[in-house]
Amino acid sequence: MPSQQLQSQIPEEPHLQELDGFRAFSILAVLACHMLPLGPAPWQLNVTAGYMGMSVFFALSGFLISRFLWDRPDVKVFLIRRTARIMPLVLLVSFIYTVLLQHRLDSFAAANLYVLNYWHSAIIPYISPLWSLGVEMHFYLGIALAVLFFGRRGFVLVPVAAAVVMALRVEHNVFGAIGTHFRIDEILSGSMLALAFIHRRNRYLTRFWTVLPALFWPLVLLWLLSCWPPSGALGYMRPYLAAGMIGSVLAMRKGSWQAGLLSHRILAYIATISFALYVWHSPFRHDWFASGGEWDIYLVKRPLGILAAFALAHLSTFYFERPITQWAKRYTSRPRLATA
């Protein structure tokens, strides 16, 4: 259709380097949660680090996906690129970890049907972090259907869905869970931030973006507290505090120290391999890597596990994933696809 052809010629929004730092932080927080001792168990700091990492990871996902779909509301292109980005690596890793090493066909099926966050009996330590990809995929399908049927107007459903999830969490007193209906609000908050960012020059939103940088530290402190399980009901606001914190940095001038720090090239590299790091790392915190005394585990075995995970993630990102995602990008940029 002509309109789709026109959309294919619209340049994509420029890359926001600050988001690389947030993405790097999110994976480092998850690794710390899973592989390091972060304090006495009663303090629940490891659990807190997990909520910190995942809330930022999900908010970034909602922001980036919504920004892409608003800029180019082409569901076919979106699904091809998302499939190429997620599915090949999950298929490879889950086959190695569940079929070859653990002989668990149910876990392999749950991971690749993206229902691990509901098929609890299929969760095994080697792939337990992949529950989050179920939440991701469910969001992809939901937002794709909304845009397919309603175009950009489909984004009106995002705050509606967020309100429903909030109501469910409050009704069932859920601080954190892995089921999509209790966790997708962390992605939806990022989606709403994207919509506010896209329309930041709207006269009703200009004041919001002007004030937001001054709220950076209050948002950071409240977000940190909302990730700590004893904070109770404040956890309901965790998705929106995470999104607000990200938004406060985006609203700052480019010369701010926050933007400079988050744009550092080391963080950009970690962000580049972050998805592979997340998918590959789990076995390196179990079995031999968790055996022996604490000194042996945390001074020898876990550092070796972290190095192994980084090495696998680097090789995976640049020599397995990148050729696939580049092919998908080239394929979806062809004129015949835009006019199909």
C-alpha positions as CSV (number, residue, x, y, z in Angstrom):
1,M,0.0,0.0,0.0
2,P,1.3,3.5,-0.7
3,S,1.0,4.6,2.9
4,Q,3.2,1.7,4.0
5,Q,5.7,2.6,1.2
6,L,5.9,6.1,2.6
7,Q,6.4,4.8,6.2
8,S,9.3,2.6,5.0
9,Q,11.0,5.8,3.8
10,I,10.7,7.6,7.1
11,P,14.1,7.6,8.9
12,E,14.1,5.9,12.2
13,E,14.5,8.0,15.4
14,P,18.2,8.6,16.3
15,H,19.8,6.2,18.8
16,L,19.7,7.5,22.4
17,Q,23.1,6.7,23.9
18,E,21.9,7.2,27.5
19,L,19.7,4.1,27.2
20,D,22.8,2.0,26.6
21,G,23.9,2.8,30.1
22,F,20.6,1.9,31.5
23,R,20.6,-1.4,29.6
24,A,24.1,-2.2,30.8
25,F,23.1,-1.4,34.4
26,S,20.1,-3.7,34.1
27,I,22.1,-6.8,33.1
28,L,24.8,-6.0,35.7
29,A,22.1,-5.9,38.4
30,V,20.7,-9.2,37.3
31,L,24.2,-10.8,37.3
32,A,24.8,-9.4,40.7
33,C,21.5,-10.8,41.9
34,H,22.3,-14.3,40.6
35,M,26.1,-14.6,41.1
36,L,27.3,-12.4,43.9
37,P,26.7,-12.1,47.7
38,L,25.1,-8.7,48.2
39,G,24.8,-8.8,52.0
40,P,23.2,-10.7,54.8
41,A,20.2,-12.8,53.6
42,P,17.6,-10.9,55.9
43,W,18.4,-7.7,54.1
44,Q,17.1,-9.2,50.8
45,L,19.6,-7.3,48.7
46,N,20.0,-10.0,46.1
47,V,16.3,-10.0,45.5
48,T,16.3,-6.2,45.4
49,A,19.0,-6.2,42.7
50,G,16.9,-8.6,40.7
51,Y,13.9,-6.3,40.8
52,M,16.2,-3.3,40.0
53,G,17.6,-5.0,36.9
54,M,14.3,-6.3,35.5
55,S,12.3,-3.2,36.1
56,V,14.8,-1.2,34.1
57,F,15.1,-3.9,31.4
58,F,11.4,-4.1,30.9
59,A,10.9,-0.3,30.9
60,L,13.6,0.0,28.3
61,S,11.9,-2.7,26.2
62,G,8.5,-1.0,26.3
63,F,10.1,2.4,25.4
64,L,12.1,1.1,22.5
65,I,9.5,-1.1,21.0
66,S,6.8,1.5,21.2
67,R,9.1,4.2,19.8
68,F,9.9,1.9,16.8
69,L,6.2,1.0,16.2
70,W,5.1,4.6,16.4
71,D,7.8,5.7,14.0
72,R,7.0,2.8,11.6
73,P,3.6,1.1,12.4
74,D,4.3,-1.8,10.1
75,V,3.4,-5.0,12.0
76,K,5.0,-7.3,9.5
77,V,8.4,-5.6,9.7
78,F,8.1,-5.4,13.5
79,L,7.4,-9.1,13.9
80,I,10.1,-10.2,11.5
81,R,12.8,-8.1,13.3
82,R,11.7,-9.2,16.7
83,T,11.6,-12.8,15.7
84,A,15.1,-12.5,14.3
85,R,16.3,-10.8,17.4
86,I,14.9,-13.2,20.0
87,M,14.1,-16.6,18.7
88,P,17.3,-17.9,17.1
89,L,19.4,-17.4,20.3
90,V,16.7,-18.8,22.6
91,L,16.3,-21.8,20.3
92,L,20.1,-22.4,20.4
93,V,20.6,-21.9,24.1
94,S,17.5,-23.8,25.2
95,F,18.5,-26.7,23.0
96,I,21.9,-26.9,24.5
97,Y,20.8,-26.3,28.1
98,T,17.6,-28.3,28.2
99,V,17.9,-31.1,25.6
100,L,21.6,-31.8,25.4
101,L,22.5,-31.2,29.1
102,Q,19.3,-31.8,31.0
103,H,17.2,-34.0,28.8
104,R,14.1,-31.9,29.5
105,L,11.9,-31.6,26.4
106,D,9.2,-29.9,28.4
107,S,11.6,-27.1,29.4
108,F,12.7,-26.8,25.7
109,A,9.0,-26.6,24.6
110,A,8.1,-24.0,27.3
111,A,11.1,-21.8,26.5
112,N,10.4,-21.8,22.8
113,L,6.6,-21.4,23.2
114,Y,7.4,-18.5,25.5
115,V,5.1,-19.8,28.3
116,L,7.9,-20.6,30.8
117,N,6.4,-17.9,33.1
118,Y,3.2,-20.0,33.4
119,W,4.6,-23.6,32.9
120,H,6.2,-23.6,36.3
121,S,7.1,-27.3,36.3
122,A,9.2,-26.8,33.2
123,I,11.4,-24.2,34.9
124,I,14.9,-25.6,35.6
125,P,18.0,-23.6,36.9
126,Y,19.8,-23.6,33.6
127,I,17.1,-21.5,31.8
128,S,15.1,-20.0,34.7
129,P,15.8,-16.4,33.7
130,L,14.0,-17.1,30.4
131,W,10.6,-16.6,32.1
132,S,11.0,-12.9,31.3
133,L,11.0,-13.6,27.6
134,G,7.4,-14.9,27.9
135,V,6.4,-11.4,29.3
136,E,8.3,-9.8,26.4
137,M,6.7,-11.9,23.7
138,H,3.2,-11.5,25.1
139,F,3.7,-7.7,25.0
140,Y,5.0,-7.9,21.4
141,L,1.9,-9.9,20.3
142,G,-0.4,-7.6,22.2
143,I,1.0,-4.3,20.9
144,A,1.3,-5.8,17.4
145,L,-2.4,-6.7,17.3
146,A,-3.3,-3.3,18.7
147,V,-1.4,-1.5,15.9
148,L,-2.6,-4.0,13.3
149,F,-6.3,-3.3,14.0
150,F,-6.1,0.4,15.1
151,G,-2.9,1.8,13.8
152,R,-1.2,4.3,16.1
153,R,-4.6,4.7,17.9
154,G,-3.9,1.3,19.3
155,F,-1.5,2.8,21.8
156,V,-4.5,4.1,23.7
157,L,-4.8,0.6,25.0
158,V,-1.4,0.8,26.7
159,P,-2.5,2.9,29.8
160,V,-5.8,0.9,29.9
161,A,-3.8,-2.3,30.2
162,A,-1.5,-0.8,32.7
163,A,-4.4,0.2,34.9
164,V,-5.8,-3.3,34.7
165,V,-2.5,-4.9,35.8
166,M,-2.2,-2.4,38.6
167,A,-5.7,-3.3,39.8
168,L,-4.8,-7.0,39.7
169,R,-1.6,-6.5,41.6
170,V,-3.4,-4.5,44.3
171,E,-6.3,-6.9,44.5
172,H,-3.9,-9.9,45.0
173,N,-1.3,-8.0,46.9
174,V,1.5,-8.9,44.4
175,F,4.8,-7.2,45.0
176,G,6.5,-9.2,42.2
177,A,5.6,-12.2,40.1
178,I,6.6,-13.8,36.8
179,G,3.1,-14.2,35.3
180,T,2.5,-11.7,32.5
181,H,-0.8,-10.4,34.0
182,F,1.2,-9.4,37.1
183,R,4.4,-8.2,35.5
184,I,3.7,-6.6,32.1
185,D,3.1,-3.2,33.7
186,E,6.9,-2.8,33.9
187,I,6.9,-2.9,30.0
188,L,3.8,-0.8,29.7
189,S,5.3,1.9,31.8
190,G,8.1,2.2,29.3
191,S,5.6,2.3,26.5
192,M,3.8,5.2,28.1
193,L,7.2,7.0,28.6
194,A,7.8,6.5,24.9
195,L,4.5,8.1,24.0
196,A,5.3,11.0,26.3
197,F,8.8,11.3,24.7
198,I,7.4,11.2,21.2
199,H,5.0,14.0,22.0
200,R,7.3,16.0,24.3
201,R,6.8,19.2,22.3
202,N,3.1,19.0,22.8
203,R,2.1,22.1,24.8
204,Y,0.5,19.8,27.5
205,L,3.7,17.8,27.9
206,T,6.3,20.5,27.7
207,R,6.0,21.5,31.3
208,F,6.3,17.8,32.3
209,W,9.6,17.4,30.4
210,T,10.9,20.7,31.8
211,V,10.3,19.6,35.4
212,L,11.4,16.0,35.1
213,P,15.2,16.5,35.4
214,A,14.8,18.1,38.8
215,L,13.0,14.9,40.0
216,F,16.0,12.6,39.2
217,W,17.2,12.0,42.7
218,P,13.8,11.6,44.3
219,L,12.8,9.2,41.5
220,V,16.1,7.2,42.0
221,L,15.6,6.9,45.7
222,L,11.9,6.0,45.5
223,W,12.7,3.5,42.8
224,L,15.4,1.8,44.8
225,L,13.1,1.6,47.8
226,S,10.3,0.2,45.6
227,C,12.6,-2.7,44.5
228,W,13.1,-3.7,48.2
229,P,10.5,-6.3,49.2
230,P,9.9,-4.9,52.7
231,S,8.7,-1.6,51.1
232,G,5.4,-3.3,50.5
233,A,2.8,-1.3,48.6
234,L,5.5,1.0,47.2
235,G,6.3,-1.9,44.9
236,Y,3.1,-1.2,43.0
237,M,4.8,2.0,41.7
238,R,8.1,0.3,40.8
239,P,7.3,0.2,37.0
240,Y,6.5,4.0,36.9
241,L,9.4,5.0,39.1
242,A,11.8,3.1,36.8
243,A,10.3,4.7,33.7
244,G,10.3,8.1,35.4
245,M,14.0,7.7,36.3
246,I,14.8,6.9,32.7
247,G,12.7,9.8,31.5
248,S,14.4,12.2,33.9
249,V,17.7,11.5,32.2
250,L,16.3,11.8,28.7
251,A,14.9,15.2,29.7
252,M,18.3,16.5,30.8
253,R,20.7,18.4,28.6
254,K,23.2,16.3,26.7
255,G,26.0,17.7,28.8
256,S,24.7,16.4,32.1
257,W,27.0,14.0,34.1
258,Q,24.2,11.4,34.1
259,A,24.0,11.4,30.3
260,G,27.8,11.4,30.0
261,L,28.2,8.4,32.4
262,L,25.4,6.4,30.8
263,S,26.9,7.0,27.3
264,H,30.3,5.6,28.3
265,R,31.7,3.2,25.7
266,I,32.2,0.4,28.2
267,L,28.5,0.5,29.1
268,A,27.7,0.7,25.4
269,Y,29.6,-2.6,24.8
270,I,27.9,-4.3,27.8
271,A,24.5,-3.1,26.4
272,T,25.3,-4.6,23.0
273,I,25.9,-8.1,24.5
274,S,23.4,-7.8,27.3
275,F,20.7,-10.0,25.7
276,A,23.1,-12.8,25.0
277,L,24.6,-12.4,28.5
278,Y,21.2,-12.7,30.0
279,V,20.3,-15.8,28.1
280,W,23.6,-17.6,28.5
281,H,24.6,-16.9,32.1
282,S,22.4,-19.0,34.3
283,P,24.3,-22.4,34.4
284,F,27.4,-20.5,35.6
285,R,25.8,-20.0,39.0
286,H,24.9,-23.7,39.6
287,D,26.5,-27.1,40.0
288,W,30.4,-26.7,40.1
289,F,30.1,-23.0,40.3
290,A,28.0,-23.2,43.5
291,S,30.0,-26.0,45.2
292,G,32.6,-25.7,48.0
293,G,33.2,-23.0,50.6
294,E,32.1,-19.4,50.1
295,W,35.7,-18.2,49.5
296,D,36.1,-20.8,46.8
297,I,32.8,-20.0,45.2
298,Y,33.0,-16.2,45.2
299,L,36.7,-15.6,44.7
300,V,37.3,-18.4,42.1
301,K,34.3,-20.1,40.7
302,R,31.8,-17.3,40.2
303,P,34.4,-15.0,38.7
304,L,35.3,-17.7,36.2
305,G,31.6,-18.2,35.6
306,I,31.1,-14.5,34.9
307,L,34.1,-14.5,32.5
308,A,32.7,-17.5,30.7
309,A,29.3,-15.9,30.4
310,F,30.9,-12.7,28.9
311,A,32.9,-14.7,26.5
312,L,29.9,-16.7,25.3
313,A,27.8,-13.5,25.0
314,H,30.5,-11.8,23.0
315,L,30.9,-14.6,20.5
316,S,27.1,-15.1,20.3
317,T,26.3,-11.5,19.8
318,F,28.8,-10.8,17.0
319,Y,29.1,-14.1,15.2
320,F,25.6,-15.7,15.6
321,E,23.0,-13.0,16.4
322,R,24.3,-10.1,14.4
323,P,24.3,-11.8,11.0
324,I,20.7,-12.8,11.6
325,T,19.5,-9.4,12.8
326,Q,21.3,-7.7,9.9
327,W,19.7,-10.0,7.4
328,A,16.3,-9.2,8.9
329,K,16.9,-5.5,8.7
330,R,18.0,-5.7,5.1
331,Y,15.0,-7.9,4.2
332,T,12.5,-5.6,5.9
333,S,14.0,-2.6,4.1
334,R,13.3,-4.0,0.6
335,P,10.7,-2.0,-1.3
336,R,8.7,-5.1,-2.2
337,L,8.0,-5.7,1.5
338,A,6.8,-2.2,2.0
339,T,4.4,-2.4,-0.9
340,A,3.1,-6.0,-0.2
